[in-house]
Amino acid sequence: MNLRRLPFCPEAHSDELLSSWIERIGLFYGGDRFDVMAVLFLVRGEPVSDQSTDLDSDQGIAEFLHQWTAFPRPLLPEVLDPTADHLLGRRARLAYCPACWDDDVASGQQPYVRSVWARWRTVHCPRHRAWLTARRPPISPGQSMIPGWVDVWRSSRSWAAAIERTPDEQFEHGARAFPSDLFHQPDDWDDFDADVRTSTRVAGCNDVSAALDGSLLAEIFGPDFARLRRAVKAELLRYPPPIRLDECDVKGDRDIAPLWIANRIVCQVIAAECVRLRDGRPALLPHIRRRIESADCVRVLCASFEQRSAQ
């Protein structure tokens, strides 16, 4: 089937998810992401569904967009490597930085979804020094189409204007299922990043749990730390969450590592404080550190540190 090239489409960003650019192309032509996908699947002779297709890591989709838009490949969003750096599953790619989108609009651009937000370890914005916000996940685990971002963009007047859509306050609740100010913040974001990196090891593996296997952070995923995770989550809260969500809302059957952003933050905070405790350094979140120090599971973990150092 011959496909006529699009006469024009929004500029792509090198750090943008392919699915985000696809959605913005659909919006430009008065539709949405699913209209673009309908054309794609028609050309490929496949059913109109992206249930089993990861739009962000499919080289075939990138090639289709290259031919359809005539954009040079170097200017297209980078295709994600599904085996690299702890990539989140599609249902769990819910986080974003509202301040980044405000900056996009202030510079005359449309808001777009950054590829780095799809990484397990990305839970805050280093530029704006705040936890990421997260939208509500798909309501049904079996939902065939992962929702796009247009309803989130419509929750803000400035974002909605940038994509030429009518703002609607009814979307605000779902757009900020996890607000960036819900949790207390560490005193030093750079130290937090460094300590979390120390608690992990990089592995070429799509399964987050397997990629972190053998690391300090993997210990924190386990059942021995369940009570501490709940306690730290409660201590981090600055006010009651607007929507009560947990792992069952985002996980697949094979996932072991926490995927909902609140739980990812909890695990990383515990890991960072354990690294600092091991090294004899002061706390990043003093009231959280006191809770961590008193936990039996941490005492056992620290004892294992000492045994490994002695060997």
N, C-alpha and C positions, 0 to 999 in steps of 0.2 A: 504493500500500500504506500503510495506517494504521499508525503506529508508536506504541506506548504509551510514555509518558515513564517514565524511570527514577525509582523512588521516592527513591533517594539515590545519590550518587556522591562520591568524594573531592574535596576542594577543589582547584580549579585555581589556578595561580600565573601572574601576568601575564608573568613572565620564563621560563616553562616552554615547552618544545617541545610542540606538539600531540601528537606521537607518544608522548611521555612520559606525558601525561595519559591518552591512550587506553589505554596499557598499565596504568596504575594503576587505571583503571575496570575493565578486565578482571580484574585481580588481586582487586579488591574483591568481584567476583561469582564468584570461584573459578576463573576462567579465565585468559586472557592477552590480549595485544594482538590476536592473530589471531582470537579469538572475537568481539571488538568489530568488527574489520574484516569478518568474515563477515556480520554484521548490516548493516553499512554497504553493502557491495557488493550484498547481496540487495535492499536498499531501492532502490539505484540501478540494479538490473538488470544488473550487471556480473559478470564472473568473479571468484571469490574469490582475488584476488592483488593485492599492492601493488607488483609489480615495476616498473611504469611510473608509479606514483603517488607523488609526494613528499607524504607525510602532513602535513609541517610547513608547506607553502606552498600548500595547496589550500583556497581559500575555500569550496568546496562542502562539504568535510569539516568545516570550522569551523561552517558553517550547520547541517549535520546534527547536530553535537554540541550546538549551541545549542538546537535543537528537541527533541532526545532527552533532554537533561539539564535543560532549563528554566533553565539558568544565563544570567543577563544577558550580552549580548555583551561589555560592558566588563570583565567578570570572567573571560572566557575567555583562554587563552594567545594571544598575538599571532601572527597568521599571518605567516610569513616572506615577505619580498619576494625572489623568486628573482633579481631584477636588482640587488640592493643589497649593498654592502659585502662583496664577496668571500665569498659563501656557499659552503661546502664541499658537494660531492656527498654523497648519502646514505651511500655506502659508506665515506666518509672521516670521518663524524661519530662519532668513536670516543672523544674525549677527555672527561674529567671531573675534578672536584676532590674527592678523598676527604674532605678536611677540611670542605668545604661540606656533604657528606652527613652527616658526623658532627654538624655543627651542626644540620642539619635534624632528626636523630633526637633530639639533646639538647633541642631545643625542642618535642618532641612531634609532629613531622611525619614524613611519609614522605620518603625521598630522592627528588629529582626532577631531570631533566636540564634545565640552563639553556640558553636559546636562544643566548646569547653563545658557548657552546662550539662552535657550528656555524660560526663564522667563521674564515676562513683565518688571520687575524692573531692570534687568541686562542690562545696557547700556554702561558699561565701564569695563575694566580689572583692578581689584585691584592690581594685581601683576605688571603689566607694566604701570599703572597709565596713561591710555589713553582711549578715547572713543573706543568702538568696531567699526570695519569695517562691512559693510553689502553688500552682493551680490545683484544683480538685482533679483527681484521676478519673478515668472513665468509670461510670457507675457500674456497668456489668463487666465481669472478667471475660465473658465471651463476646463482647462487643466487637463486631467485625471491622469497624473503622475506628482507628484511634483519632479522637477529636483534634481538630486543628486549633490555631491560636486566635482566630478572629474574635471569638467571644471574650477572650481575655483582653485583647486590644480595645474592644468596644467598652470595656469597664472604665476606661479613662477618656476624658474629652479630648485631650491632646493626641493620644495614640489613635483614637477613632478618626480624628480629623486627618491624621497623616495617612491612613489607609482609605480615606474617603468613605467612611461608614458612619452611621448614626450612633452616637454613644448611648449606652443603656446601663443604668445603675443596677439593674437586676443581676448583671453578670459579676458585680464586684465581689459578692460573697464567695462564689466559686473560684474567682481569679486569685483570691488571697486566702486560700485554704490554710496555708502556712505563711503568715506575715513575717517580714524580715526582722521586725522588732519583738517577736514573740519570745525569743530566748535572750538571756544575758550574753554579752560578748566577751571574748578574751581581752586581756589588757594589751597584748601585742600580736597582731595578725601575722607578722612575718615569722615570729617564733612559733606560733601555732602551726603554720604551714610546714616549717622545718621539722617540728616534732612529729607531725603526722606522717611526713615522708620517712622519717627515721623508723616509725612503727610498722612500715610496710616494706614489701619488696616488689619490684616490677617484674611481671611475668607475662609472656605472650599467651594470654588465655582469655576467652570471651566470658567464661564463668567467673564472676567476681569472687566467689568463695574459693574456687580453686586457685585463682591468681594470687590470692592473699594467704593461701595455705602455708603454714609454717611461720607466719609473721606474728608479731605481738598483737596486731590488730585482730588477727584470726582468732586468738584466744578470747578476745572480748565478745566475739559473736556467739560464743558457746553458752550452754545452759548454766554453767557455774557463775556467769556474770549477769544472768537475767534479772535478779533482784537489784543489783547495783545499777543496771541500765535503767530500770524503772525509777529508782531513787534519784539518779542524776537527771533524768528527764523532768521529774517534778521540781527539782532544785533549779533547773535552768529556766523554767517558765517565769515570765514576768507578769502574765495575766492569763486567764483561761483561754484555751485555743478556740477560735471561732467555729471550727469544724473538727469533730473528733475522727481522726483517720489513723490507720495503722497498717501493718504489713499486709494484711489480708486484702487491702484495697489496691495494692500495686504489684504483688508478687506473682510469679509463675510457679508452677509445681516444683521446679527443680532448683529454685533459688534458696540459698541458705543465708547469705549475707543480708542485713537490713537494707532496704531500698528506699523507703519513704524518707524524705529529707530530714525530718525531725530525728529519726532513729540513726541516720547516718551521722548527723551532728553529734548525737550522744556518744556513739562509738568512737568518733574521732577525738572528742573532748577527753574521754576516759584514757584513750591511747596516749594523747599528748601529755596528760598529767602523769601517767605512769612512766613515760620516758623521762620527764623532769624529776619525778620522784627517784627514779633509778640513778639519775646523774647528780642528785643533790641540789637541784636548782629550785628557785621560788615558783609558786603557783601562778598560772595564767588566770585562773578563776578561783580565788582563795576559798570561797564557801563551798565550791564543788570539790576542791582538793581535800578538804576536811572529811567530806563524805567518802571519798575514794580511799583515803588512807585508813579509814576504820573498817573497810570491807575485808572479810576473810579471803575472798578470791584474790584480792590484790596482794595480800600478805603472801599467799602461796606463789603468786606470779613473781613477786620480788625475791622470794627464796630461790626460785628457779633461775633468776638473773644471777644471783650470787654463786650458785652452783656452776653455771656456765662460765662465769668469769674465773672461777677457781680452776677449771679444767684446762 
